[in-house]
Amino acid sequence: MSDSTITRFPKNKTTAHYKLKNLSQDIEKIHLNELFQQNDNRFKAFSLSFDGLTFDYSKQRINADVLKQLIAFANEQQLSTWIGKLFSEQTINYTEQRAAMHWALRLPQSDQRHPKLADQVHEQLEKMYALVRKIHQGHYRGSTGEVIQDVVNIGVGGSDLGPLMASHALSDFKVQTKTPLKIHFVSTMDGSQLCDLLHQLRPETTLFIVSSKSFGTIDTLSNAQTARIWLERALGKQDKVIKSHFIGVSTKPEKMSAWGIHPDNQFKLWDWVGGRYSLWSCIGLPIALTVGVEEFKSFLAGAYAIDEHFQHAPFEKNIPVLLGLLGVWNTNFLNMQTHAVLPYDGRLKYFASYLQQLEMESNGKSTQRNGQKTLESTCPIVWGEVGPNAQHAFYQLLHQGTHDVSCDFIAPIKRYNAEHFTYAQNAESLIVQHHLALSNCLAQSRLLAFGNDVLAQDEINHLPAYKQYEGNRPSTMMLIDELNPYNLGMLIALYEHKVFVQSVIWNINPFDQWGVEKGKEIANQLLPVLNRATDDLSSFDDSTRGLLEILLGNQHV
């Protein structure tokens, strides 16, 4: 799908890019304090609401002219056309000759625009829902006839981060089952997570989910093999042991069968789903096991709502488009190379980690669709932490450091007074704690933006330099009514589409990840040496040879 007619950030002086470069020079001289003084209704002018989500970008370093030219820039880069290509079956992932249709995973069953896709997806979802109900009702049993009490998801990357993040985020919605059910996650290839976990579990009541798009990922298969040995040592080498205790999710049914997973326990993925976009599919089985079938459907519905919004809202009212364009403005025009994600809710503990993969694996590229090197910076470094913890870790750098960092603040309006919160006896004091978190969220956003201006004048006059706050650090605030499956689905899809918007502006393919492949191949060259299948070190560099000799020597100690 390479398109050599698209040039990167054209230099013609009539383009929006040229105008944005000029505007950035003006904005560099204007503090956020002044931007707010110039417009008494700045919040109204630079905020949007959609379906329980408030998107406030008034603390970004922009004005009406910048916004106008950012939208013009998106039009010059043919964003509308590319959105149409995304929501089609075209092979826009041209380096792998695949479509990118993760949006199809949340299509309603009755969808009329893509009925065949909807049928394929819902066939697998219904199969997954049947398994979820069976486990929740205590009807799914291990090889000895005991009810399953622990489910271990074995995956890595998108097969781990997505389900882990969402399951933790939706902990308030954990379904009540007849027999208590615990969900665990294992991803590290060194075996440390699995080792710690197996000591706590009983083979008779444990079910493993092996999630791997290719069913060839060494990290996942090494953990799965160790789990298999653990089961067979306890329960015997019988077909019914593997059939009763392993579920597989992959695009490769033949590989799952060869490994021993029974066809009844296999769930299908498709090549047109990237791993980091796959939690909406049966990769999301741990999420469905956590919250139940109906809430998982609500999760999908929230993402679908953003899909529709992204396709049909005009750019000036389109939240994913604006989120993406603001990132481009900060990265390419204000030269801000890092971006922090700061949720003020402990349930979003893994959200920044999830976005690190989503954004940096997607847009951490330097080659355009036409094969040429990019002329501008692409994806910033994405990092973050739950806000209250981050305040005691790296907010010092955000407020007074030498690095310019843009920020996303995320918070739910309701927490312990939400419908699904069940601990009524503690609600009053917990609501006070939630208000404490919200007050800190707003306070940090204000201080980053306005610096000393939020302080009393007499206080400013007596502050030494090390207590001064420069401010002018841009941020976006996203408030959701409450953190529930529907709203989490919206939030994730919002960032997915942000990534796509930026990929269009930067003219890169966000759906491949060739940068992670070669390291795996090189590891396969080293493994035989460490396993003593060969002692030939001649092909390695001096550093690697020296390190290998130490590692091989340590094995004799």
Secondary structure, DSSP 8 states (H G I E B T S, - for coil): ---TT--SS---TTSHHHHHHHHHHHHTT--HHHHHHH-TTHHHHTEEEETTEEEE-TTSS--HHHHHHHHHHHHHTTHHHHHHHHTTT---BTTTTB---GGGGG--TT-SSSHHHHHHHHHHHHHHHHHHHHHHTT--B-TTS-B--EEEEE--THHHHHHHHHHHHTGGG----SS--EEEEE--TTSHHHHHHHTT--GGGEEEEEE-SSS--HHHHHHHHHHHHHHHHHH-S-HHHHHHHEEEEES-HHHHHHHT--GGGEEE--TTS-GGG-TTTGGGHHHHHHH-HHHHHHHHHHHHHHHHHHHHS-GGG-HHHHHHHHHHIIIIIS---EEEEEESSGGGTTHHHHHIIIIIIHH---B-TTSSB-SS--S-EEEE--HHHHTTTTHHHHHHSSS-EEEEEEEEEESTTSTT---GGGHHHHHHHHHHHHHHHHHHHHHHHHGGGGS-HHHHHT--GGG-------EEEEEEEE--HHHHHHHHHHHHHHHHHHHHHHT--TT--GGGHHHHHHHHHHHHHHTTS----TTS-HHHHHHHHHHHHHTT-
